[in-house]
């Protein structure tokens, strides 16, 4: 559990840094139109960084900090549903799904196991 949460924390902090310091990069990679307000993407990056800090805190004692893991699990499930909805409607390209796999889907199973 501590290893999983530490990896999730590090991943989220790295992702946050990329979103904050290079807000147009993910859009270029996915072939999406550049955002008019990159600050919104940077804000999402900041939120990912907060999750990363939370996961690192939870890694110190996963049983005590289970609510952090629960919030992360719910966020990952809802993020995946949101991606699927946007991709099916054509608002996102399916290439964006690779970001969703790393940011959301990969953590659903281990976070579920931690909570069980």
C-alpha positions in Angstrom: 0.0 0.0 0.0 2.7 2.5 0.8 4.6 1.8 -2.4 1.4 2.2 -4.5 0.5 5.4 -2.8 4.0 6.8 -3.1 4.1 6.0 -6.8 0.7 7.6 -7.3 2.0 10.7 -5.4 5.1 11.0 -7.5 3.2 10.4 -10.7 0.6 13.1 -9.8 3.3 15.6 -8.8 5.2 15.0 -12.1 2.0 15.3 -14.1 1.1 18.5 -12.2 4.5 20.0 -13.0 4.1 19.3 -16.7 0.6 20.8 -16.7 1.7 23.9 -14.8 5.0 24.6 -16.6 4.0 23.4 -20.1 0.2 23.9 -20.3 0.1 23.5 -24.1 2.1 20.3 -24.4 -0.6 17.8 -23.7 -2.9 19.5 -26.2 -0.2 19.4 -28.9 0.5 15.7 -28.2 -3.2 14.8 -28.4 -3.8 16.8 -31.5 -6.4 19.0 -29.8 -7.0 22.7 -30.3 -4.9 24.8 -28.0 -6.8 26.2 -25.0 -7.7 29.9 -25.0 -7.1 30.0 -21.3 -4.1 27.8 -20.5 -4.5 28.9 -16.9 -7.4 26.6 -16.5 -5.2 23.6 -17.5 -2.6 24.9 -15.0 -5.3 25.0 -12.4 -6.1 21.3 -13.1 -2.3 20.7 -12.8 -2.4 22.3 -9.4 -5.3 20.1 -8.3 -3.3 17.0 -9.5 -0.4 18.3 -7.4 -2.6 18.5 -4.4 -3.7 14.9 -5.0 0.0 13.9 -5.2 0.7 15.5 -1.8 -2.3 13.7 -0.4 -1.2 10.3 -1.7 2.3 10.8 -0.2 0.7 11.6 3.1 -1.6 8.6 2.8 1.5 6.4 2.0 2.8 7.0 5.6 -0.3 5.3 7.0 -2.8 4.0 4.4 -5.3 2.7 7.0 -5.5 5.9 8.9 -5.6 8.1 5.7 -8.1 5.9 3.9 -10.4 8.9 3.1 -7.6 10.4 0.9 -7.5 7.1 -1.0 -11.3 7.1 -1.3 -11.3 10.6 -2.7 -8.7 9.6 -5.2 -10.6 6.5 -6.3 -13.8 8.5 -6.8 -11.9 11.1 -8.8 -10.3 8.4 -11.0 -13.6 6.7 -11.7 -15.3 10.0 -12.5 -12.4 11.2 -14.6 -12.6 8.0 -16.6 -16.3 8.3 -17.2 -15.8 11.9 -18.2 -13.1 11.0 -20.7 -15.3 8.2 -22.2 -18.2 10.6 -22.6 -16.1 13.3 -24.3 -14.4 10.8 -26.6 -17.6 9.1 -27.7 -19.1 12.5 -28.5 -16.1 13.5 -30.5 -15.0 16.4 -28.2 -11.8 14.5 -27.3 -9.7 12.3 -29.5 -9.1 8.8 -28.4 -5.4 9.6 -28.1 -6.3 11.6 -25.0 -7.3 8.2 -23.5 -3.6 7.4 -23.0 -3.4 10.3 -20.5 -6.5 9.0 -18.8 -5.0 5.5 -18.5 -2.0 6.9 -16.7 -3.8 9.5 -14.6 -7.0 7.6 -13.7 -7.6 4.1 -14.8 -4.3 2.6 -13.7 -5.0 3.6 -10.0 -8.6 2.3 -9.8 -7.8 -1.3 -9.0 -4.9 -0.7 -6.5 -6.9 2.0 -4.7 -9.9 -0.3 -4.5 -7.7 -3.0 -3.0 -6.3 -0.6 -0.4 -9.8 0.4 0.6 -11.0 -3.2 0.9 
